[in-house]
């Protein structure tokens, strides 16, 4: 059984930890492990550096603005699959700070050049992840992008094991399109008032 370490214990990270814990060994990396530990049963909670050290797969579930500082703490992650869940959001979450010619996903790959970075789960809202933890059957698609075929396949299987449809969109540069899709989801959920239990599904037309 592989160990999945979640870096970040906010709404996204905590729900991913609970979701993956049903089928994998999960370690949750927190800025304040002692404070976070009391909120989780059956999941190891430790600091960022230790969590990354223990992992086969690392999930980066922190604000994009914190990536550089966290990289200095957790190291290169050489040879590991790194799932990038970040989105380059403005402080009010209503716009993106980068796009068109680059993406947060590409910036994460540049920050961790020896890791196999896979953009994934960034288009899935925290409330949807919470519904998945509760056993919801009608879940949106997880769209992924990455340069390493083996890592892409690994993350697709992880998403499918968690009950999501999963589709490989191509190289990490396609995060340029996945991140605006995430912002569109935020606009629909909160800007247009549809609520956080919504998502996008990709499927062939029969």
C-alpha positions in Angstrom: 0.0 0.0 0.0 1.4 3.4 -1.0 1.7 6.3 1.4 0.0 9.5 0.2 1.1 12.7 2.0 -1.1 15.7 1.9 0.7 19.0 2.3 -1.9 21.4 3.7 -4.7 20.8 6.2 -7.2 23.3 5.0 -10.6 22.5 3.5 -9.1 20.8 0.4 -6.3 19.0 2.1 -8.3 17.7 5.0 -11.0 16.4 2.7 -8.5 14.7 0.4 -6.9 13.1 3.4 -10.2 11.7 4.6 -11.1 10.6 1.1 -7.8 8.7 0.4 -7.6 7.2 3.8 -10.2 4.6 3.0 -7.9 2.9 0.5 -4.4 4.2 1.3 -2.0 5.0 4.1 -2.4 8.8 4.5 -0.1 11.3 6.2 -1.4 14.8 6.7 1.2 17.6 6.8 0.2 20.6 8.8 1.8 23.9 9.7 0.5 23.3 13.2 0.5 19.5 13.7 -0.5 19.5 17.4 -3.5 21.7 16.8 -4.6 19.7 13.7 -4.0 16.2 15.1 -7.1 16.4 17.4 -9.4 16.8 14.4 -8.4 13.5 12.7 -8.8 9.9 13.7 -6.8 7.2 12.1 -4.6 9.6 10.0 -1.1 10.4 10.9 -0.6 14.2 11.3 2.9 15.7 11.2 4.8 18.7 9.9 5.3 19.3 6.2 8.9 18.0 6.0 8.2 14.7 7.7 5.0 14.2 5.7 6.9 14.6 2.4 9.7 12.3 3.6 7.2 9.5 4.4 5.4 9.7 1.1 5.3 7.8 -2.2 2.9 10.4 -3.6 2.8 14.0 -2.3 -0.3 16.2 -2.7 0.3 19.9 -2.7 -2.9 21.4 -1.3 -1.8 24.9 -0.2 -2.3 28.4 -1.5 -0.2 28.9 -4.6 1.5 31.9 -3.0 3.0 29.5 -0.4 4.6 27.0 -2.8 8.1 28.5 -2.9 8.4 28.7 0.9 7.1 25.2 1.3 9.5 23.9 -1.3 12.4 25.1 0.9 10.9 23.0 3.7 10.1 19.7 2.0 13.0 19.5 -0.5 13.2 18.4 -4.1 10.8 15.3 -4.0 13.1 13.7 -6.5 11.4 10.8 -8.4 8.1 11.2 -6.5 4.7 11.9 -8.0 3.6 15.4 -6.9 -0.1 16.1 -7.3 -0.6 19.9 -7.7 -4.0 21.0 -6.5 -3.1 24.7 -6.4 -4.9 27.5 -8.3 -3.3 31.0 -8.8 -6.2 32.8 -7.2 -6.5 36.5 -6.2 -7.2 37.1 -2.5 -11.0 37.3 -3.1 -10.9 34.1 -5.2 -12.6 35.8 -8.1 -9.8 35.9 -10.6 -6.5 34.3 -11.6 -3.0 35.9 -11.1 -1.3 34.0 -13.9 -2.4 32.5 -17.2 -2.3 32.4 -21.0 1.5 31.8 -21.3 2.1 29.9 -18.1 0.3 28.3 -15.2 0.6 27.4 -11.5 1.1 23.8 -12.6 4.2 24.8 -14.7 5.5 27.0 -11.9 5.2 24.0 -9.5 7.1 21.8 -12.0 9.8 24.4 -12.2 10.0 24.6 -8.4 10.2 20.8 -8.1 12.1 19.9 -11.3 13.0 16.4 -10.1 9.4 15.5 -9.2 6.7 14.2 -11.5 4.2 17.0 -11.2 0.6 16.2 -12.1 -2.1 18.8 -12.1 -5.2 17.2 -10.7 -8.2 17.8 -8.4 -7.8 21.6 -8.8 -11.2 21.8 -10.5 -13.0 20.0 -7.7 -14.4 22.2 -4.9 -13.9 21.4 -1.3 -17.7 20.8 -0.7 -17.6 18.2 -3.5 -14.7 16.4 -1.9 -16.7 16.4 1.3 -19.6 14.8 -0.5 -17.2 12.2 -1.9 -16.0 11.4 1.6 -19.7 10.9 2.6 -20.1 8.4 -0.2 -21.7 10.5 -3.0 -22.0 8.5 -6.2 -22.6 11.3 -8.8 -19.2 13.0 -8.8 -17.5 15.3 -11.4 -14.5 14.5 -13.5 -10.9 14.9 -12.3 -9.0 16.4 -15.3 -5.2 15.9 -15.0 -2.1 17.2 -16.8 1.5 16.2 -16.5 4.6 15.3 -18.4 5.2 11.8 -17.0 3.0 9.1 -18.4 3.4 6.8 -15.5 2.6 9.5 -12.9 -0.4 10.6 -14.9 -1.7 7.0 -15.0 -1.1 6.7 -11.2 -3.1 9.8 -10.4 -5.9 8.8 -12.8 -6.2 5.5 -10.9 -6.2 7.3 -7.6 -9.1 9.5 -8.7 -11.0 6.5 -10.0 -10.5 4.6 -6.8 -12.0 7.6 -5.0 -15.1 7.4 -7.2 -14.4 10.1 -9.8 -14.2 9.9 -13.5 -10.6 10.7 -14.6 -9.2 12.0 -17.9 -5.7 12.7 -19.0 -5.6 16.1 -20.8 -2.0 16.0 -21.8 1.2 17.8 -20.7 1.6 20.1 -17.7 1.3 23.1 -20.0 -2.4 22.2 -20.3 -2.8 23.4 -16.7 -3.2 26.8 -18.4 -6.7 25.6 -19.3 -7.5 23.6 -16.2 -6.9 26.5 -13.9 -9.3 28.9 -15.6 -11.9 26.0 -15.5 -11.4 25.9 -11.8 -12.0 29.7 -11.6 -15.2 29.3 -13.7 -16.4 26.7 -11.2 -15.8 29.2 -8.4 -17.7 31.9 -10.3 -20.6 29.6 -10.9 -20.7 28.2 -7.3 -20.3 31.5 -5.5 -20.5 34.4 -7.9 -23.7 33.1 -9.5 -25.0 31.4 -6.4 -25.2 27.8 -7.5 -23.5 26.6 -4.3 -20.3 24.6 -3.7 -21.7 21.2 -4.5 -21.3 21.5 -8.3 -18.6 20.4 -10.8 -17.7 19.7 -14.4 -18.1 16.3 -16.0 -16.3 15.3 -19.2 -17.9 12.4 -21.1 -18.3 11.2 -24.7 -21.6 11.7 -26.4 -23.3 8.5 -27.4 
